[in-house]
Amino acid sequence: MFDPSQITYGQILTIFFAVAHNPTELNRQGPDHGTQYRSQIFYGSEEQRKIAEAYIAQLGQAKVYADRIVTRVEPLRGFYPAEEYHQDYLKHHPYEPYILMNDQPKLANLQKEFPRLYRSE
C-alpha cells in the first residue's frame, strides 16, 4: 500500500503543474476569477524555494505551456483551514456541476498520469 507521507516536494510540484491547475492563468483558475485564485506555490525552506524556482524555469525553457508561467513562489507564512462547508467538498457534493466539470476531470487525469499516487478515498 502506498504511504502518502512518502510524497516529496518535487512530486507535489509535478502533480500541481501537470494535473491541478493551469500555471499560465493570472488571478484565475478555470471559471474562478480573483487574486485568491492566482497561481502560487508556497515554500517552507530555502531548499523548497530553489526546487520550485528551478522547476518553473525548466518548464519555461522546455516551453511546456504555450503562454508564460505566472506562478509566484513565496514563503509560507501560515496555514488557514478552509471553512467547514468546504472540508471534503467533493466527497459531500460529488454531483455538483462545478465538481463534475472542473474537479472530476483533474482526478481522472491524476489517476491516469500518477496511478501510484492516486487514492480513491
N, C-alpha and C positions, 0 to 999 in steps of 0.2 A: 504494500500500500504506500502511496506517495505521502510524504511528510511535508506539509506546506511551509514549515519553518526552514526548509532547505532551499527555498526560492531566494536567489541572490538579487541584489540591487540591479545588476545588469539584466537579469531575466525580466524583472519588473519593467525596466525601460523598454526592452524588446517588445513585450506584450503591449505596453502603453502606446508605442508608436505603430505597431503592426495591427492591433485589434481595437484598442479602446477609443481612439479619437483621431481626428484629423489635425495634425500639428501646424497646418498652414492657415487655419481659420483664426483670425484675430477677434477676440472677445465674442466668440460664438462656438457652439458645437451643435451641428445639425440644426434642429428647429429652435434651439435656445440661444438667446442673444443677451449680451450684457457683460460687464467686466468680470462678474462672478463665473463666467464660462470661458475665460481666457485660458489658453494653453500654458500650463505652468507645471514645473517639476520642483519639488522641494527636496533639499538635501540635509542630512543630519551630520555630515562630516565633510572635511576638505576632500577626502578621497571620493566620496559620493559626488561632490561638485565636479571634480575632474572627470569622473566617469561619465556623468550626464553631458557635460560640455563636449567631451571628445566624441560621444555617441552622436550628438546632434551634428557636429562638424562632419563626421563620417557620412551620415545620411545626406547632408547637404552636398558634399563633394561627389557622392555617388549619384546625385540627382534622383533620389528615390521618389521624390514628390515633384510635380510639375511647378508648384509655387514654392516660394521661400518659406522655410520653417520659422515660425514666430514664437515658438515655445520659450518661455522665460525660465531661467534656472535661478532659484532664490533659496536662502536659508530657511529651514523650518523653524518658525518662532513659536509654534504652539499647535495643538490639535484640538478641534472642537467637534464633538459628535453631532451628527445631524439630528433634527427634531425626531421625536419618537415616531411620528407619522411616516417619516422617510426610512426608518430602520427596516431592513428586509423588504423593501417596497416591491421588488419583483416577485418575491415569494408570496406576498399577500395580494398582489394585483397582477397575476400573470397574463390576463387577457385585456388589460388596459390598452387602448390603441397606441399610446406612446411606447409602452413596453414592446408590443408586437412589432412596431415599425422601426424603433431605434435600438432597443437593447437585445431582443432575441437574435437578430442577425449578427450582432457582435459576439454573443455567446456561441452561436453556431460556428462562427469563424474561429473563435478561441479553441473550441473542441477540435476543429479540423486542423488548425495550424500548430496547436500545442496540446496534443491529446494527453501527454504525460502530466501536464499541469492542470488539466480540466477536471473539475469536480462538479457533479450534478446537484449536490446539496448546497 
